Amino acid sequence: MNRKMILIGFIAVVLMFAAGAWAAEEIYYARCNLKVLEGNQITWLNWQAAVNFIPVNTKLKVTRNGSKATLVNAESGASYTLDTGADGDSFLEKFVVKAPVNMKGFSAEVQAAIKDTIARVGMTKEQVYIAMGPPSNLGRDQTAQKTYQNIMSADLWVYLRRRFSKNIGVGFDSAGKVNRTEGIWR
């Protein structure tokens, strides 16, 4: 009877693992400042309405389940939920990366803008992405099912602010540097 129970338990564990019921927890770092709304929901909408954010390079334990992920701050233990837009590593990497983001070569002004979660004229696409995260739109195209590479190839990023409010636009020149911004409060 005891061996039978152990065998049944072992089979149940194998079946759960094979069915994906056990999600592997992996260590990542925040690729950008991740905006957090009430209820610890990470979002790419309501950019300036989200006064709380997880700073770039925060060490996170990530558990994935389809297009959803749970991110746990490795230091504080705070837990967050994230809709990556679609299933797969290419969509998760819009938000997290395996190694910390290197910002050592950035000027003091750029590092201050990143800390303030804001885009400034002259910043590169990478620097804006680190500061503000993924935009909700590329021009009129939604980015939910776009990858990081898709986003980085576009020259007009739009961040939705609030319903019935002016959106935030960031335009880039042919060299990939910000040449105009619209709707930024600060």
Secondary structure, DSSP 4 states (H G I P E B T S, - for coil): -HHHHHHHHHHHHHHHHHTT-SPPEEEEEESSPEEEETTTEEESSSGGG--EEEPTT-EEEEEEETTEEEEEETTT--EEEEE-SSSSHHHHTTTEESS----TTS-HHHHHHHHTT---TT-BHHHHHHHH-S-SEETTEE-TT--HHHHHT-SEEEE--STTS--EEEEE-TTSBEEEEES---
